[in-house]
Amino acid sequence: MKQKERKPHFFEKLAAQVTKATGSNAAIIIAFATVIIWAILGPVFHYSDNWQLIINTGTTIITFLMVFLIQKSQNKESVAVQLKLNELVAAHEFASNRLVDVENMTEEELKIIQKYYSRLKLKTQNEESLQQSHSIDEAEKQHELKKDIEEDVEERVQPKPDK
């Protein structure tokens, strides 16, 4: 079945184009040049209130609009990244599906998950490979197994006292 191609709304297209344009080198040069020209014109206008009002009004309007534009752009980017991460978590056979949609959890729930991973880190920090353990239970079993092997090796290596 062929998927219908969705066209972005006018405002979404405009926001994407303005975001791209305002993040360009040309935009930085234009902004810098505007401030330089404004500063050079200061003596011409005797540093009047109108001269100051021009830069204050212009920067206030641009800043006001840019705050909303940046927020819209960040929201879209954040959703896209979260969806990609959700797909990776859902697709990986050893990953915990509890992490899918983690961005919608409460702060308290996030702290619980953070503690879980802190414990996991402590259990696995001596591992040689980053991919050896996937859960606290597995890390504890791995740790116990290694401890048993080390003890066994020590017993074999240490000389036995003569009887």
C-alpha positions in Angstrom: 0.0 0.0 0.0 1.4 3.4 -1.0 1.8 5.9 1.8 0.3 9.3 1.2 3.0 12.0 1.2 2.3 14.6 3.8 3.1 18.2 2.9 4.3 20.3 5.8 2.1 23.2 6.8 3.1 26.7 5.7 4.2 27.8 9.2 6.3 24.6 9.6 8.1 25.2 6.3 8.6 28.9 7.2 10.0 28.0 10.6 12.4 25.4 9.1 13.6 27.9 6.5 14.0 30.8 9.0 15.8 28.5 11.5 18.2 27.4 8.8 18.8 31.0 7.6 19.3 32.4 11.1 21.8 29.7 12.0 24.0 30.5 8.9 27.2 32.3 8.6 25.5 35.0 6.5 23.1 35.7 9.3 25.9 36.2 11.8 27.7 38.5 9.4 24.5 40.6 8.8 23.8 40.9 12.5 27.4 41.9 13.2 27.4 44.4 10.4 24.1 45.9 11.6 25.5 46.6 15.0 28.7 48.1 13.5 26.7 50.3 11.2 24.5 51.4 14.0 27.5 52.2 16.2 29.2 54.2 13.4 26.0 56.2 12.9 25.9 57.1 16.6 27.9 60.4 16.2 25.8 61.3 13.1 22.6 61.2 15.2 24.4 62.6 18.2 23.7 59.4 20.2 20.1 60.5 20.4 17.2 58.7 22.0 15.9 57.8 18.6 19.3 56.3 17.6 19.2 54.1 20.8 15.5 53.3 20.3 16.2 51.9 16.8 18.6 49.2 18.0 16.6 48.5 21.2 13.4 48.0 19.3 14.9 45.9 16.6 16.8 43.6 18.9 13.8 43.2 21.2 11.4 42.2 18.3 14.0 39.8 16.8 14.8 38.3 20.2 11.1 37.9 21.0 10.4 36.1 17.7 13.6 34.0 17.8 12.7 32.6 21.3 9.5 31.0 19.9 11.2 29.9 16.7 14.1 28.2 18.6 11.6 26.5 21.0 9.6 25.2 18.1 12.7 23.9 16.4 14.0 22.3 19.6 10.6 20.6 20.3 10.6 19.1 16.9 14.2 18.0 17.1 13.6 16.5 20.6 10.6 14.5 19.4 12.6 13.2 16.5 15.5 12.1 18.6 13.2 10.5 21.2 11.4 8.5 18.4 14.8 7.3 17.0 15.9 6.3 20.5 12.6 4.5 21.2 13.1 2.6 17.9 16.6 1.5 18.9 15.5 0.4 22.3 12.5 -1.5 21.0 14.6 -3.1 18.3 17.4 -4.3 20.5 16.8 -7.7 22.0 18.7 -7.1 25.2 17.4 -3.6 25.8 14.9 -2.9 28.5 11.6 -1.9 26.9 10.9 0.1 30.1 13.0 2.8 28.5 10.7 3.3 25.5 8.8 6.6 26.1 11.1 7.4 29.1 10.8 11.1 28.3 7.2 11.0 29.5 8.0 9.6 32.9 7.8 11.7 36.1 11.0 13.0 37.6 10.6 10.5 40.4 10.4 7.6 38.0 13.5 8.9 36.2 15.4 9.0 39.4 14.5 5.3 40.1 15.7 4.3 36.7 18.9 6.4 37.2 19.5 4.6 40.5 19.1 1.2 38.7 21.7 2.2 36.1 24.0 3.5 38.8 23.9 0.1 40.5 24.4 -1.6 37.2 27.5 0.6 36.5 28.9 -0.3 39.9 28.4 -4.0 39.2 30.0 -3.9 35.8 32.7 -1.3 36.1 35.5 -3.9 36.2 34.2 -5.6 33.0 36.6 -5.6 30.1 33.8 -5.2 27.5 31.1 -2.6 27.6 28.6 -5.2 26.2 29.1 -7.9 28.8 26.1 -7.2 31.1 22.6 -6.1 30.4 20.9 -6.2 33.8 21.7 -6.0 37.5 20.9 -9.7 37.9 23.1 -10.7 35.1 25.9 -8.4 36.4 25.6 -10.0 39.8 25.7 -13.5 38.4 28.7 -12.5 36.2 30.4 -11.0 39.3 29.9 -14.1 41.4 31.1 -16.3 38.6 34.3 -14.3 38.2 34.8 -14.3 41.9 34.5 -18.1 42.0 36.9 -18.4 39.1 39.5 -16.1 40.7 39.3 -18.0 44.0 39.7 -21.3 42.1 42.7 -19.9 40.2 44.3 -18.6 43.4 43.9 -22.0 45.1 45.6 -23.7 42.2 48.4 -21.2 42.0 49.2 -20.9 45.7 51.5 -23.6 46.9 49.8 -26.1 49.3 51.4 -26.4 52.8 53.2 -29.7 53.3 51.6 -32.0 55.7 
